Amino acid sequence: MKFRPLSLARLKSGLFWRTFLLLGVLTTLSMASWTGMISWVQRGPQAQQLAAQVISVVTITRAALTHSAPELRTELLFELVSNEGIRVFLLEENDEVDPPPDIALMPDIERLVKAKLGKSTRFSARVNGMRGFWVSFNIGEDAYWLMLERERIPWLTGIQWLGWAAVVSLVSLLGAAAISSLVNAPLRRLTAAFRAIAQGRHPEPLPEKGPQEIRQANRSFNQMVDDLQQVESDRAVILAGISHDLRTPLTRMQLEVEMADLAPDARDGMKSDLAQMDAIIAQFLDYAKPTESSTFVPIDVTAMLEEVAHEVSRLPDVKVTTDISCAAQIRGNITDLKRVFHNLIENARRYGKTPGTDLAEIDIRCTIKGMHTARRVVIDVQDHGVGVPEERMAELLKPFTRLDEARSQANGAGLGLAIVERVLQRHGAELQLSNRDGGGLSIQISMEAA
């Protein structure tokens, strides 16, 4: 089982991109609908305007050529080319004529121009290799081409439409990203605050402003944080009372047992019971004790594990094998983390003895995974016992839980692994339990390297 703090990155990527995608799709559909509507509404008037311009140019040019003196026509044609960008050529049978310009308005323009200039009017986008807007007309029995430069016909090409669409789409997507970020900002703050609580830190109060729903959510969260802080304070007072009110009588009872005239078996039994009661109280205190992130300092992992291994090596029924040369540091409370490893080793000493022996063989290994800023310290603590049934693995972390009758005879309240889980959660670590290949329980702890 893995325990991970609430990940802001995963939550943000889900909600931000979902909102961004919905806004982007909505904006794109709206823009497409608006463009289609504008094109449909303006199609008729724009076609009429362009057709009227063509008809006007052809009519004026034809009238000018018809009524001008023959000796002045050359000068007139030169003026048309120089000042108006209009060229007039004789229409020959062997002219290489391309189809009309491929634009959406061309069929409407052809229909309107032919209605004024005659059904024999021809259109082309290129004649004899010369590009332009070509339209034919007649003066008597002679046929002519009139060429207008493309700049005189103000239609939008496909590339221009694509350029405008790209600009509008880019602006729309940037707007959608800004709106998505603005909408999700309160949720990001709330997520960060929850993550701070999960890591044992006291978050700053959330701003109680903005929309009504956001104000109510932030106000409720701030109240919850205050209530949790009050609960922590009350629990500290209760724990101090338990430590004083229970351990003082226990010490007095231990002294009375030592001084009483009792049979050796009775004295040993009572001392064992008192020691068990003292161990249970100690476990309750360890389970309820908070781990403050303000006490976190950089910790040399190798030095800490070597110290733990040296301390437990003095136990007569424990054999520790280590592979802990990992050059890394972690941030945490060294006292609480040492308690974690002592609890794991004590758990293996009690319940993970090698079958057929009275010896608990424990392997401690430390490795580094990842690179650079994503490095994680992975610590494995394994015993060589009989292991735990897979279907009951999750029960090990529940408070006051033992998996068999033999374990219920041991000192303690069944809080060893629950304390481990609680402390590791405060450190933002991941805990995973599994059965070791070859028999025994394997406990893996993964923490972010400092």
NUGUVEX-455481 format. One line per field, with one value per residue (C-alpha): residue number from 1; residue in one letter; x, y, z. Coordinates in steps of 0.25 Angstrom, whole numbers. Each point is the difference from the previous one (the first is absolute). Layout:
BEGIN
vomi NUM, ...
loti A, ...
u X, ...
v Y, ...
w Z, ...
//
This chain:
BEGIN
vomi 1, 2, 3, 4, 5, 6, 7, 8, 9, 10, 11, 12, 13, 14, 15, 16, 17, 18, 19, 20, 21, 22, 23, 24, 25, 26, 27, 28, 29, 30, 31, 32, 33, 34, 35, 36, 37, 38, 39, 40, 41, 42, 43, 44, 45, 46, 47, 48, 49, 50, 51, 52, 53, 54, 55, 56, 57, 58, 59, 60, 61, 62, 63, 64, 65, 66, 67, 68, 69, 70, 71, 72, 73, 74, 75, 76, 77, 78, 79, 80, 81, 82, 83, 84, 85, 86, 87, 88, 89, 90, 91, 92, 93, 94, 95, 96, 97, 98, 99, 100, 101, 102, 103, 104, 105, 106, 107, 108, 109, 110, 111, 112, 113, 114, 115, 116, 117, 118, 119, 120, 121, 122, 123, 124, 125, 126, 127, 128, 129, 130, 131, 132, 133, 134, 135, 136, 137, 138, 139, 140, 141, 142, 143, 144, 145, 146, 147, 148, 149, 150, 151, 152, 153, 154, 155, 156, 157, 158, 159, 160, 161, 162, 163, 164, 165, 166, 167, 168, 169, 170, 171, 172, 173, 174, 175, 176, 177, 178, 179, 180, 181, 182, 183, 184, 185, 186, 187, 188, 189, 190, 191, 192, 193, 194, 195, 196, 197, 198, 199, 200, 201, 202, 203, 204, 205, 206, 207, 208, 209, 210, 211, 212, 213, 214, 215, 216, 217, 218, 219, 220, 221, 222, 223, 224, 225, 226, 227, 228, 229, 230, 231, 232, 233, 234, 235, 236, 237, 238, 239, 240, 241, 242, 243, 244, 245, 246, 247, 248, 249, 250, 251, 252, 253, 254, 255, 256, 257, 258, 259, 260, 261, 262, 263, 264, 265, 266, 267, 268, 269, 270, 271, 272, 273, 274, 275, 276, 277, 278, 279, 280, 281, 282, 283, 284, 285, 286, 287, 288, 289, 290, 291, 292, 293, 294, 295, 296, 297, 298, 299, 300, 301, 302, 303, 304, 305, 306, 307, 308, 309, 310, 311, 312, 313, 314, 315, 316, 317, 318, 319, 320, 321, 322, 323, 324, 325, 326, 327, 328, 329, 330, 331, 332, 333, 334, 335, 336, 337, 338, 339, 340, 341, 342, 343, 344, 345, 346, 347, 348, 349, 350, 351, 352, 353, 354, 355, 356, 357, 358, 359, 360, 361, 362, 363, 364, 365, 366, 367, 368, 369, 370, 371, 372, 373, 374, 375, 376, 377, 378, 379, 380, 381, 382, 383, 384, 385, 386, 387, 388, 389, 390, 391, 392, 393, 394, 395, 396, 397, 398, 399, 400, 401, 402, 403, 404, 405, 406, 407, 408, 409, 410, 411, 412, 413, 414, 415, 416, 417, 418, 419, 420, 421, 422, 423, 424, 425, 426, 427, 428, 429, 430, 431, 432, 433, 434, 435, 436, 437, 438, 439, 440, 441, 442, 443, 444, 445, 446, 447, 448, 449, 450
loti M, K, F, R, P, L, S, L, A, R, L, K, S, G, L, F, W, R, T, F, L, L, L, G, V, L, T, T, L, S, M, A, S, W, T, G, M, I, S, W, V, Q, R, G, P, Q, A, Q, Q, L, A, A, Q, V, I, S, V, V, T, I, T, R, A, A, L, T, H, S, A, P, E, L, R, T, E, L, L, F, E, L, V, S, N, E, G, I, R, V, F, L, L, E, E, N, D, E, V, D, P, P, P, D, I, A, L, M, P, D, I, E, R, L, V, K, A, K, L, G, K, S, T, R, F, S, A, R, V, N, G, M, R, G, F, W, V, S, F, N, I, G, E, D, A, Y, W, L, M, L, E, R, E, R, I, P, W, L, T, G, I, Q, W, L, G, W, A, A, V, V, S, L, V, S, L, L, G, A, A, A, I, S, S, L, V, N, A, P, L, R, R, L, T, A, A, F, R, A, I, A, Q, G, R, H, P, E, P, L, P, E, K, G, P, Q, E, I, R, Q, A, N, R, S, F, N, Q, M, V, D, D, L, Q, Q, V, E, S, D, R, A, V, I, L, A, G, I, S, H, D, L, R, T, P, L, T, R, M, Q, L, E, V, E, M, A, D, L, A, P, D, A, R, D, G, M, K, S, D, L, A, Q, M, D, A, I, I, A, Q, F, L, D, Y, A, K, P, T, E, S, S, T, F, V, P, I, D, V, T, A, M, L, E, E, V, A, H, E, V, S, R, L, P, D, V, K, V, T, T, D, I, S, C, A, A, Q, I, R, G, N, I, T, D, L, K, R, V, F, H, N, L, I, E, N, A, R, R, Y, G, K, T, P, G, T, D, L, A, E, I, D, I, R, C, T, I, K, G, M, H, T, A, R, R, V, V, I, D, V, Q, D, H, G, V, G, V, P, E, E, R, M, A, E, L, L, K, P, F, T, R, L, D, E, A, R, S, Q, A, N, G, A, G, L, G, L, A, I, V, E, R, V, L, Q, R, H, G, A, E, L, Q, L, S, N, R, D, G, G, G, L, S, I, Q, I, S, M, E, A, A
u 0, 5, -2, 1, -3, -10, 7, -2, 6, -9, -13, 5, 2, -13, -9, 8, 1, -15, -4, 9, -5, -14, 2, 9, -11, -11, 8, 4, -15, -4, 10, -3, -15, 2, 9, -10, -11, 8, 4, -14, -6, 11, 1, -11, 4, 15, -3, -9, 11, 11, -9, -4, 14, 4, -13, 4, 15, -4, -11, 8, 12, -9, -6, 13, 6, -12, -1, 15, 7, 8, 13, -3, -3, 15, 1, -13, 5, 13, -8, -9, 12, 8, -11, -11, 8, -10, 6, -8, 4, -6, -7, 7, -5, 13, 1, 4, -12, 0, -13, -6, 6, -3, -8, -13, -7, 4, -13, -8, 9, -1, -15, -1, 10, -5, -14, 5, 11, -6, 1, 12, 9, 11, 9, 14, 11, 11, 1, 13, 7, -4, -7, -11, -15, -4, -14, -3, -9, -4, 1, -8, 5, 14, 2, 10, 5, 0, 10, -1, 11, -3, 1, -12, -9, 0, -3, 6, 8, 0, 14, -5, -12, 9, 9, -11, -6, 14, 1, -14, 2, 13, -6, -12, 9, 8, -13, -5, 13, -1, -15, 4, 11, -9, -11, 9, 9, -9, 0, 15, 1, -9, 8, 13, -6, -5, 14, 6, -9, 3, 15, -2, 1, -10, -4, -3, -15, -7, -5, -15, -3, -5, -13, -9, 3, 15, -2, -8, 10, 12, -8, -3, 14, 6, -10, 4, 15, -3, -8, 11, 10, -9, -1, 15, 2, -11, 7, 14, -7, -6, 13, 7, -11, 1, 15, -1, -12, 3, 15, 1, -9, 7, 14, -6, -5, 13, 7, -11, 2, 15, -2, -11, 2, -5, 3, 10, -10, -10, 10, 5, -15, -4, 13, -3, -14, 5, 10, -10, -9, 11, 3, -14, -1, 13, -6, -12, 8, 9, -13, -6, 12, 0, 12, 2, 7, 7, 9, 4, 15, 9, 4, 11, -7, 12, 5, -15, -1, 14, -4, -13, 7, 11, -10, -9, 13, 1, -13, 3, -11, 3, 9, 1, 6, 1, 3, -2, 11, -10, 6, -13, -7, -15, -7, -7, 0, 11, -6, -13, 7, 9, -13, -6, 12, 1, -15, 2, 12, -8, -11, 9, 7, -14, -7, 10, 10, 6, -8, 7, 8, -1, 8, -6, 8, -3, 5, 1, 3, 0, 0, -1, -11, -1, 9, 3, -12, -9, 9, -7, 7, -6, 2, -3, -2, -2, -1, 2, -13, -13, -5, -15, -12, -2, -14, 3, 12, -8, -5, 14, -1, -13, 1, -2, 1, 7, -1, 1, -2, 15, 2, -10, 9, 11, 1, -6, -13, 1, 5, 14, -3, -11, 10, 10, -11, -4, 14, 3, -12, 4, 13, -6, 5, -5, -2, -2, -1, 2, 5, 15, 4, 5, -9, -2, -6, 6, -2, 4, 1, 1, 4, 3, 15, 4
v 0, 14, 13, 12, 15, 7, 4, 14, -4, -11, 8, 12, -7, -7, 12, 11, -8, -4, 14, 5, -11, 4, 15, -3, -8, 9, 12, -7, -4, 14, 6, -10, 3, 15, -1, -9, 10, 12, -7, -3, 13, 8, -10, 7, 15, -3, -7, 11, 10, -7, -3, 15, 4, -9, 4, 15, -2, -7, 9, 13, -6, -5, 14, 7, -9, 1, 16, 3, 4, -12, 8, 2, -14, -4, 12, -4, -14, 5, 8, -11, -9, 11, 6, -11, -13, -4, -7, -2, -11, -6, -13, -10, -14, -6, 6, -9, 2, -5, -2, 11, 3, -11, 8, -2, 13, -3, -7, 12, 10, -7, -1, 15, 5, -9, 6, 14, -3, -12, -15, -1, 7, -8, 0, -5, 0, -1, 3, -3, -2, 14, -1, 10, 1, -2, 3, 1, 11, 3, 13, -2, -13, 1, -8, 5, -4, 9, -3, 5, -1, -10, 12, 7, -12, 0, -14, -9, -12, -13, 3, 13, -7, -10, 11, 7, -13, -3, 14, -1, -14, 3, 12, -9, -11, 10, 6, -14, -3, 13, -3, -14, 4, 11, -10, -11, 10, -1, -16, 0, 9, -10, -12, 6, 3, -15, -5, 9, -7, -14, 4, 5, 15, 10, 7, 15, 4, 0, 13, 1, 8, -2, -8, -4, -15, 3, 9, -11, -11, 8, 4, -14, -5, 11, -4, -14, 3, 8, -12, -10, 9, 1, -15, -2, 10, -8, -13, 5, 4, -14, -7, 8, -5, -14, 0, 6, -7, -14, -1, 5, -10, -11, 4, 0, -14, -5, 5, -7, -13, 0, 3, -9, -14, -8, -14, 2, -5, 10, 11, -3, -1, 14, 6, -5, 5, 14, 0, -4, 12, 9, -4, 1, 15, 3, -5, 8, 12, -2, -2, 12, 9, 10, 2, 14, 4, 12, -11, -5, 1, -7, -14, -8, -13, -9, 5, -2, -14, -4, 6, -8, -13, 2, 2, -13, -8, -1, -8, -15, -5, 9, -1, 12, 1, 13, 6, 15, 8, 10, 14, 8, 8, 2, 10, -5, -1, -10, -4, -4, -7, -8, -4, -5, -9, -5, -4, -7, -8, -3, -5, -9, -5, -4, -5, -3, -10, -9, -14, -10, 10, 10, 11, 11, 2, 15, 6, 15, 6, 14, 4, 13, 1, 11, 11, 14, 7, -12, -9, -9, -8, -14, -8, -15, -7, -15, -12, -15, -4, -7, 13, 4, -5, 10, 2, 5, 9, 13, -4, 1, 15, 1, 4, -10, -11, -14, -11, -12, -4, -2, 15, 4, -6, 10, 13, 12, 5, -4, 15, -3, 1, 10, 9, -2, 3, 13, 5, -3, 7, 13, -1, -1, -14, -13, -13, -13, -14, -13, -14, -3, -10, -12, 3, 12, 14, 11, 15, 10, 15, 11, 14, 12, 3, 14
w 0, -4, 7, -8, 4, -8, -13, -5, -13, -3, 4, -8, -12, 0, 3, -7, -13, 1, 2, -11, -10, 2, -1, -12, -7, 3, -5, -13, -2, 2, -9, -11, 2, 0, -13, -7, 3, -4, -13, -3, 3, -8, -11, -8, 2, -2, -13, -5, 4, -8, -12, 0, 0, -12, -8, 3, -4, -13, -4, 2, -7, -12, -1, 1, -11, -9, 1, -1, -13, -6, 1, 15, 4, 3, 9, 7, 2, 6, 10, 4, 3, 7, 8, 2, -2, -11, -13, -12, -11, -12, 2, -9, -3, 4, 14, 11, 10, 14, 8, 8, 14, 10, 10, 7, -6, -14, -4, 5, -7, -13, 1, 3, -10, -12, 3, -3, -10, -7, 1, -9, 10, 4, 13, 2, 11, -10, -15, -7, 13, 5, 14, 3, 0, -15, -6, -15, -7, -14, -8, -12, -7, 8, 13, 11, 13, 11, 11, 14, 10, 12, 10, -7, 4, 16, 3, 11, -5, 7, 6, 6, 6, 6, 6, 6, 5, 6, 7, 6, 4, 7, 7, 4, 6, 8, 5, 4, 7, 8, 4, 4, 8, 7, 2, 6, 9, 12, -1, -1, 12, 7, -5, 5, 14, 1, -4, 11, 10, -5, 2, 14, -3, 4, -13, -1, 1, -14, -5, 3, -13, -14, -4, 11, -2, 1, 13, 7, -4, 5, 13, 3, -3, 9, 11, -2, 2, 13, 5, -3, 7, 12, 0, -1, 12, 8, -4, 5, 14, 1, -4, 11, 10, -5, 2, 14, 5, -5, 1, 14, 6, -9, 6, 14, -2, -6, 12, 9, -7, 2, 15, 2, 6, -12, -6, -11, -11, 5, 0, -14, -5, 6, -5, -14, 0, 5, -11, -10, 5, -1, -15, -4, 6, -8, -13, 3, 2, -13, -8, 4, 1, -12, -9, -3, -13, 7, 6, -13, -3, -11, 4, -5, -4, 1, 14, 6, -5, 5, 13, 1, -5, 11, 11, -4, -2, 15, 1, 2, -10, -11, -12, -9, -14, -6, -14, 3, -7, -7, -1, 2, 10, 4, 8, 13, 15, 3, 13, -6, -12, 9, 8, -14, -3, 15, -1, -13, 6, 12, -8, -8, 13, 6, -12, -11, 6, -10, 1, 8, 8, 11, -9, -8, -12, -5, -13, -1, -14, -5, -15, -8, -11, -10, -4, 3, 7, -1, 8, 11, 11, 1, 13, 1, 13, -2, 10, -3, 7, -6, -5, 0, -9, -11, 2, 15, -4, 1, 15, 5, -1, 8, 15, 10, -10, 1, -10, 9, 15, 2, -3, 11, 11, -3, 7, -7, -5, -15, -4, -5, -15, 2, 7, -12, -10, 8, 1, -15, -5, 8, -8, -13, -2, -7, 7, -7, 6, -7, 2, -2, -11, 8, 12, 10, 0, -8, 4, -10, 3, -11, 3, -8, 1, 5
//
